[in-house]
Amino acid sequence: MQPRVTVHDSAMRLEGPLLFMRRTLEVGLNEAVVVSGRDGAPRLGRVAAIDEGMVTIEMLDPTAGLGLAAPWVGS
């Protein structure tokens, strides 16, 4: 079982299925994540790219209703 880690207020922008977040944790490429927004619905995604300051998550579920004001990511 993977540990659950929660990150608040790190989303920077959402472009189609890609969610761009400030890098606040060490994550691995292709790592599975669950993203929830203000509506509380869990959405599956995977870490698609990592650089020094940003993590790009490819959302595998629809992003409709996922606002940038309060998303969180748990692995």
SULBELBEL-V768860 format. One record per residue. RES is the residue in one letter. PSI is psi in whole degrees, -180 to 180 (none if undefined). NEAR is the number of other C-alpha atoms within 10 Angstrom. Layout:
{{RES,PSI,NEAR} {RES,PSI,NEAR}}
//
This chain:
{{M,133,3} {Q,145,5} {P,151,7} {R,126,10} {V,135,12} {T,136,13} {V,128,18} {H,148,12} {D,41,13} {S,-6,19} {A,134,22} {M,-43,13} {R,161,14} {L,121,17} {E,101,9} {G,-124,11} {P,5,15} {L,128,18} {L,122,22} {F,124,19} {M,149,22} {R,140,18} {R,107,17} {T,-11,13} {L,159,10} {E,119,7} {V,162,14} {G,152,13} {L,137,13} {N,9,14} {E,137,12} {A,141,19} {V,159,22} {V,126,20} {V,132,25} {S,146,20} {G,-159,19} {R,-28,13} {D,-10,11} {G,-4,12} {A,128,11} {P,140,16} {R,135,17} {L,146,18} {G,176,24} {R,150,20} {V,114,19} {A,-28,17} {A,149,14} {I,135,19} {D,-170,9} {E,-34,8} {G,-7,9} {M,149,16} {V,132,25} {T,126,22} {I,126,26} {E,116,21} {M,129,22} {L,-17,15} {D,162,13} {P,146,12} {T,0,19} {A,130,9} {G,-2,12} {L,101,20} {G,157,15} {L,-7,16} {A,-33,13} {A,40,15} {P,158,20} {W,158,21} {V,135,23} {G,143,15} {S,none,17}}
//
